[in-house]
């Protein structure tokens, strides 16, 4: 006989043991968690904005300060050094021409021919003014004749120039020179001491026109400063535009993250509900399987009992020849037997003998009336 087979829910194969929704939900949840972890860091927009503005302000302010406190002094130093070198060359050339042999400077050394030579040298070297000093500071020659005969009593002449050291000053337009004169142009004023061994024999004061180089430098610095300012402002504008664009993208990203988080929470709730539902279904299925298994076992037990019972049952089939008078039955061998003997010989049935009311009345009429036939039939 075919036998029904049932499997418990925990005995199913792996391919059928996991709900497809749960399997897909787990992968989706992992994807959402990865996106959330990637996008969750929050950007503090005010801090970024303040940093950009501060950086731009620092650049805009620092460059003019750089020009004012570094480039301009560096140029002044460069002009000073260059002018000092040029002044030393010119002074040595004049001294060699006017005072040969390292003699001390004096008025007698300046003749008319030597004044003409000084004028030519002044023109050739593009010098705007020249003064020649004796060791005591008296001016023995000047391109401005009223200066001749005056004495330089300033400390810088006595303490610096007279000790063989150069002394230079950049005099800006409309400011006072070291001689106390207002200069109408930018000049470099240099004192060149002339030493014969360790003896101070005199000094030259040479004025160079510094207007054109200084004007060109200022124009150059102005152009550079303007270019840097324009570049900085342009970069600031570009940074601000990029910042606002990034801020807009960040907002959209954060909104997407919130939507993902919301979808994540909703999906988790659905998964929990589905898991609970599947758990209940699994429990109910296990109970049903247990019930069916018990029913199957009961069925098999009954079938077994019936099979055993059928083994003990003998049946009579076909036509039985019976005497119409004495009611005996003839068997296959031709022998006549009573009905009870015939059945008892061929089946497992057994007979008990009593008497029916009809025969009792016929055979025992005296006792018939004394018998309670209802009680007798039930006994």
Buried (B, 14 or more C-beta within 10 A) or exposed (E): EEEEEEEEBEEEEEEEEEBEEEEEBEEBBEEBEEBBEEBEEEEEBEEBBEEBBEBBEEBBEEBEEEBEEEBBEEBBEEBBEEBBEBBBEBBEEBBEEBBEEEEBBBEEBBEEEBEEBBEEBBEEBEBBBBBBBBBEBBBBBBBEEEBBEBEBEBEBBEEBBBEEEBBBEBBEBEEEBBBEBEBEBBBBBBBBBBEBEEEBBBBBBBBBBBBEBBEEBBEEBEEEBEEBBEEBEEBBEEBBEEBEEBBEEBEEBBEEBEEBBEEBEEBEEEBEEBBEEBEEEBEEBEEEBEEEBEEBEEEEEEEEEEEEEEEEEEEEEEEEEBEEEEEBBBBEEEEBBEBBBBBBEEEEEEEEEEEEEEEBBEEEEEEBEEBEEEEEEEE
